[in-house]
Amino acid sequence: MNHTPGMRELGLESANLSKTFADIDELAFMCKFQDCTHVSELGCVVQKAICDGTLSVERLLSYQKLKKEAKYEGLNFKQIETTKLNEMFSGVGGMKNARRFAKGKNRER
């Protein structure tokens, strides 16, 4: 059985997202908000391109997936896990606040 490595096996160092997804970067530059997630914001040019049929949803999803994975390039396992936990709990102010909240709930019991 032949195994062709995917992007993960090759590493993302060799993947230049700006060149590969130049079309999405150009669209994103024109978005109304600089921190646009291209998911549900009003005035998102990327979402407009999807509605117009000039950009496929699959291409955007690939871009988002690779961009997310590129954040972890060069980090060790512990750093990756810490980054993921902080992202997961960013809505409550990060991992430290989540721990404080959990400790407070345990004291109530």
Backbone as JSON, one array per atom type, in Angstrom:
{
  "sequence": "MNHTPGMRELGLESANLSKTFADIDELAFMCKFQDCTHVSELGCVVQKAICDGTLSVERLLSYQKLKKEAKYEGLNFKQIETTKLNEMFSGVGGMKNARRFAKGKNRER",
  "N": [[0.84, -1.18, 0.0], [0.68, 2.12, -0.94], [1.62, 5.11, 0.63], [0.78, 8.35, 0.69], [2.05, 11.24, 1.97], [0.22, 13.63, 3.9], [-0.47, 17.14, 4.46], [0.1, 17.44, 7.18], [2.06, 15.51, 7.73], [4.15, 16.43, 6.16], [4.68, 18.83, 7.27], [4.07, 22.22, 8.12], [5.82, 24.21, 7.57], [6.76, 24.27, 4.98], [4.56, 25.0, 3.61], [3.24, 27.74, 2.15], [0.95, 29.75, 3.07], [0.04, 32.27, 2.29], [0.71, 32.44, -0.41], [-0.51, 30.17, -1.51], [-3.19, 30.56, -0.87], [-3.8, 33.09, -1.89], [-5.97, 34.36, -3.06], [-7.96, 34.29, -1.06], [-6.71, 35.72, 0.96], [-6.58, 38.24, -0.27], [-9.3, 38.86, -0.49], [-9.98, 38.85, 2.24], [-8.55, 41.04, 3.13], [-10.13, 43.1, 2.26], [-12.31, 43.02, 3.9], [-14.77, 44.36, 6.16], [-14.06, 44.49, 8.87], [-10.95, 44.3, 10.56], [-10.32, 42.12, 12.17], [-11.9, 40.08, 11.25], [-13.55, 36.96, 11.22], [-14.53, 35.61, 9.15], [-16.85, 34.16, 9.22], [-19.47, 34.87, 10.27], [-19.76, 37.62, 10.28], [-21.19, 40.81, 9.5], [-20.73, 42.4, 6.42], [-18.59, 40.93, 5.57], [-16.34, 40.19, 3.14], [-15.33, 37.81, 2.23], [-17.32, 35.9, 2.85], [-19.28, 36.96, 1.2], [-18.16, 36.41, -1.3], [-18.39, 33.66, -1.29], [-21.17, 33.39, -1.33], [-21.62, 34.56, -3.82], [-20.49, 32.68, -5.42], [-17.88, 32.78, -6.26], [-15.94, 31.86, -4.64], [-15.28, 28.79, -3.09], [-16.85, 27.01, -0.42], [-15.46, 24.83, 0.57], [-12.81, 25.46, -0.07], [-12.36, 27.68, 1.58], [-12.67, 26.44, 4.07], [-10.49, 24.66, 4.03], [-8.39, 26.49, 4.0], [-8.8, 27.76, 6.5], [-8.39, 25.6, 8.22], [-5.68, 24.86, 7.71], [-4.44, 27.25, 8.4], [-4.99, 27.36, 11.1], [-3.59, 25.08, 11.99], [-1.03, 25.9, 11.36], [-0.41, 27.67, 13.35], [0.6, 26.12, 15.36], [3.01, 25.21, 14.55], [6.32, 24.38, 15.17], [6.03, 24.37, 17.9], [6.26, 22.6, 21.03], [4.72, 19.61, 22.44], [3.51, 20.25, 24.96], [3.32, 23.05, 24.79], [1.57, 23.29, 22.65], [-0.76, 22.09, 23.7], [-1.29, 23.88, 25.82], [-1.8, 26.23, 24.38], [-4.08, 25.45, 22.96], [-5.89, 24.99, 25.11], [-6.05, 27.56, 26.22], [-7.26, 28.91, 24.08], [-9.68, 27.53, 24.01], [-10.84, 28.3, 26.4], [-11.05, 31.01, 26.14], [-13.3, 32.58, 26.11], [-14.03, 32.93, 28.74], [-12.04, 34.38, 29.77], [-9.61, 33.06, 29.68], [-7.43, 30.3, 30.65], [-6.63, 30.51, 33.38], [-8.75, 31.93, 34.64], [-10.78, 30.1, 34.16], [-9.95, 27.98, 35.74], [-10.11, 29.19, 38.29], [-12.87, 29.6, 38.4], [-13.79, 26.93, 38.32], [-12.7, 25.98, 40.73], [-14.13, 27.54, 42.53], [-16.73, 26.56, 42.1], [-16.38, 23.95, 43.0], [-16.01, 24.39, 45.73], [-18.53, 25.17, 46.5], [-19.95, 22.89, 46.65]],
  "CA": [[0.0, 0.0, 0.0], [1.42, 3.38, -0.98], [1.09, 6.14, 1.53], [1.19, 9.69, 0.3], [1.88, 12.07, 3.16], [-0.6, 14.83, 3.82], [0.2, 18.35, 4.9], [0.6, 17.28, 8.53], [3.3, 14.76, 7.7], [5.18, 17.25, 5.55], [4.93, 20.01, 8.1], [3.5, 23.42, 7.5], [6.86, 25.17, 7.23], [6.89, 24.34, 3.53], [3.31, 25.52, 3.05], [3.14, 29.19, 2.22], [-0.48, 30.0, 2.98], [-0.23, 33.51, 1.57], [0.78, 32.18, -1.85], [-1.49, 29.15, -1.86], [-4.54, 31.11, -0.7], [-3.71, 34.53, -2.16], [-7.32, 34.86, -3.34], [-8.67, 34.49, 0.21], [-6.04, 36.83, 1.64], [-7.0, 39.49, -0.92], [-10.68, 39.11, -0.08], [-9.97, 39.15, 3.67], [-8.03, 42.41, 3.27], [-11.21, 44.03, 1.96], [-13.4, 42.88, 4.87], [-15.12, 45.55, 6.93], [-13.35, 44.45, 10.14], [-9.63, 43.71, 10.44], [-10.28, 40.85, 12.88], [-13.0, 39.27, 10.73], [-13.32, 35.51, 11.24], [-15.09, 35.13, 7.88], [-17.87, 33.17, 9.55], [-20.83, 35.42, 10.34], [-19.76, 39.08, 10.41], [-21.79, 41.6, 8.43], [-19.71, 43.09, 5.66], [-17.48, 40.03, 5.27], [-16.18, 40.04, 1.7], [-15.09, 36.38, 1.98], [-18.63, 35.26, 2.82], [-19.96, 37.45, 0.0], [-17.59, 35.66, -2.42], [-18.98, 32.32, -1.23], [-22.55, 33.55, -1.81], [-21.55, 34.86, -5.26], [-19.97, 31.51, -6.13], [-16.5, 32.99, -6.72], [-15.08, 31.13, -3.69], [-16.0, 27.63, -2.57], [-16.82, 26.8, 1.03], [-14.41, 23.85, 0.82], [-11.52, 26.15, -0.12], [-12.26, 28.47, 2.8], [-12.46, 25.51, 5.19], [-9.1, 24.2, 3.93], [-7.57, 27.63, 4.41], [-8.93, 27.95, 7.94], [-7.77, 24.45, 8.89], [-4.23, 24.97, 7.6], [-4.02, 28.42, 9.15], [-5.05, 26.96, 12.51], [-2.49, 24.16, 12.24], [0.23, 26.64, 11.23], [-0.15, 28.33, 14.63], [1.27, 25.18, 16.25], [4.29, 24.83, 13.95], [7.5, 24.69, 15.98], [5.75, 24.25, 19.33], [6.29, 21.24, 21.55], [3.4, 19.1, 22.81], [2.96, 21.01, 26.09], [2.96, 24.38, 24.29], [0.37, 23.12, 21.81], [-1.9, 21.86, 24.6], [-1.55, 25.13, 26.53], [-2.41, 27.14, 23.41], [-5.45, 24.97, 22.69], [-6.71, 25.23, 26.3], [-6.3, 29.01, 26.32], [-8.26, 29.24, 23.05], [-10.94, 26.93, 24.41], [-11.42, 29.04, 27.52], [-10.89, 32.45, 25.92], [-14.59, 33.22, 26.38], [-14.12, 33.22, 30.17], [-10.83, 35.1, 30.18], [-8.42, 32.21, 29.67], [-7.34, 29.11, 31.48], [-6.57, 30.87, 34.81], [-10.1, 32.24, 35.09], [-11.56, 28.87, 34.14], [-9.55, 27.23, 36.95], [-10.72, 29.86, 39.46], [-14.3, 29.32, 38.35], [-13.97, 25.53, 38.7], [-12.43, 25.86, 42.17], [-15.28, 28.14, 43.22], [-17.86, 25.62, 41.99], [-16.09, 22.8, 43.88], [-16.21, 24.81, 47.12], [-19.97, 25.27, 46.74], [-20.56, 21.54, 46.82]],
  "C": [[0.89, 1.24, 0.0], [0.76, 4.37, -0.05], [1.65, 7.47, 1.07], [0.97, 10.6, 1.5], [0.99, 13.26, 2.89], [0.18, 16.01, 4.32], [0.78, 18.18, 6.3], [1.94, 16.57, 8.55], [4.43, 15.58, 7.12], [5.58, 18.41, 6.44], [4.45, 21.25, 7.36], [4.56, 24.47, 7.18], [6.93, 25.37, 5.72], [5.64, 24.91, 2.87], [3.26, 27.02, 3.24], [1.68, 29.55, 1.99], [-0.8, 31.25, 2.17], [-0.19, 33.31, 0.05], [-0.32, 31.23, -2.28], [-2.92, 29.69, -1.83], [-4.54, 32.62, -0.9], [-5.09, 35.13, -2.41], [-8.08, 35.17, -2.05], [-8.03, 35.64, 0.98], [-6.46, 38.18, 1.05], [-8.43, 39.85, -0.52], [-10.72, 39.55, 1.39], [-9.49, 40.58, 3.94], [-9.13, 43.44, 3.06], [-12.39, 43.94, 2.93], [-13.57, 44.15, 5.69], [-14.31, 45.64, 8.24], [-12.0, 43.74, 9.97], [-9.54, 42.34, 11.11], [-11.42, 39.91, 12.46], [-12.63, 37.79, 10.74], [-13.83, 34.85, 9.97], [-16.13, 34.03, 8.11], [-19.26, 33.8, 9.5], [-20.89, 36.94, 10.43], [-20.44, 39.74, 9.21], [-20.66, 42.34, 7.72], [-18.5, 42.23, 5.34], [-17.43, 39.77, 3.76], [-15.95, 38.58, 1.33], [-16.42, 35.64, 1.9], [-19.44, 35.7, 1.6], [-19.47, 36.68, -1.23], [-18.14, 34.23, -2.45], [-20.41, 32.38, -1.76], [-22.59, 33.8, -3.32], [-21.07, 33.66, -6.08], [-18.55, 31.69, -6.65], [-15.48, 32.33, -5.79], [-15.89, 29.97, -3.14], [-15.84, 27.53, -1.05], [-15.67, 25.86, 1.38], [-13.04, 24.52, 0.84], [-11.31, 26.99, 1.14], [-11.98, 27.57, 4.0], [-11.03, 24.97, 5.2], [-8.14, 25.27, 4.43], [-7.59, 27.79, 5.93], [-8.25, 26.82, 8.71], [-6.25, 24.56, 8.87], [-3.69, 26.16, 8.39], [-3.99, 28.1, 10.65], [-3.87, 26.05, 12.86], [-1.14, 24.87, 12.19], [0.59, 27.35, 12.53], [0.69, 27.44, 15.54], [2.65, 24.75, 15.74], [5.43, 25.29, 14.85], [7.27, 24.62, 17.48], [5.87, 22.8, 19.78], [4.88, 20.87, 22.03], [2.75, 19.93, 23.91], [2.53, 22.41, 25.64], [1.69, 24.33, 23.45], [-0.87, 22.95, 22.69], [-2.28, 23.13, 25.35], [-2.26, 26.12, 25.62], [-3.86, 26.74, 23.14], [-6.37, 25.23, 23.87], [-7.03, 26.72, 26.47], [-7.33, 29.46, 25.29], [-9.64, 28.74, 23.45], [-11.64, 27.76, 25.48], [-11.29, 30.56, 27.36], [-12.17, 33.23, 26.23], [-14.79, 33.57, 27.84], [-12.85, 33.88, 30.68], [-9.59, 34.23, 30.28], [-8.47, 31.09, 30.68], [-7.34, 29.45, 32.97], [-7.95, 31.17, 35.36], [-10.98, 31.0, 35.12], [-11.22, 28.03, 35.36], [-10.17, 27.84, 38.2], [-12.21, 29.57, 39.54], [-14.58, 27.89, 38.81], [-13.73, 25.32, 40.19], [-13.58, 26.42, 42.98], [-16.49, 27.23, 43.2], [-17.64, 24.42, 42.9], [-16.29, 23.15, 45.34], [-17.69, 24.87, 47.48], [-20.6, 23.94, 47.05], [-20.45, 21.04, 48.2]]
}
